């Protein structure tokens, strides 16, 4: 169970860290090869590009997990506190629906690459390794959005229960004052 919790907590963060280290190392090696040895590596640009593609798709689920995303809060901040979780749930529902719609297309994209047997030009690795980034990215994003939806659902019910309890207390006070 601890392994599942660790994966839930740190999967994207560890993968993104490794990819960033890889991109940085490849770029530094390429620059050093060009300026110090007056020759370039034919494969480093391609591998750095593939790492960047993977990091883009993984970073979306990481941002949802950590609740850090670019959004305009003006509308949300104008609402009362109990309504905000409901607005977030609507937003998460739309993103989840988008992920569910994109998963079959991503699967088809990967399967076409598998069937074609295409390889990258410099590294000669199968392209489905790179082209599976959208599939994995949308799958992880759908899991993270579902987790966020449940979190907001629980928060919304807490607000409803607090509001119900406050309403009941006010009614009891009114009855006591009228009696």
NORNORDA-V97166 format. One record per helix or strand. SS is the DSSP state (alpha for helix, beta for strand). FROM is the first residue (numbers start at 1). TO is the last residue. If there is no record, write none. Layout:
BEGIN
SS|FROM|TO  SS|FROM|TO
END
This chain:
BEGIN
alpha|2|36  alpha|44|66  alpha|74|77  alpha|81|116  beta|119|119  beta|126|126  alpha|128|131  alpha|133|178
END
